Amino acid sequence: MAREPLDLLQGTLDVLILKTLSWGPMHGYAVSRWIRERTDAVLAVEDAALYQALHRLERREWIEAEWGLSENNRRAKYYRLTPAGRRQL
């Protein structure tokens, strides 16, 4: 029974990430920033939770990632919604 709140939180974060990526590919920091800005800072996702969720979604094949350059010319992993992820959303 103790797993239910954790499952609910993970599921909520998964949906937030899928919704965020429905707007287009983004790197992890941009996903976190998008969620924070769209909720007027009511929701802030900790880095560890964000990257655990991104990896979980990748394993489920709801998102995929590839390396690219961020706005400040740094290497960053960009995540994008897959057709399966769009159906899940």
Secondary structure, DSSP 8 states (H G I E B T S, - for coil): -THHHHHHHHHHHHHHHHHHHTT--EEHHHHHHHHHHHTTTS----HHHHHHHHHHHHHTTSEEEEEEE-TTS-EEEEEEE-HHHHHH-
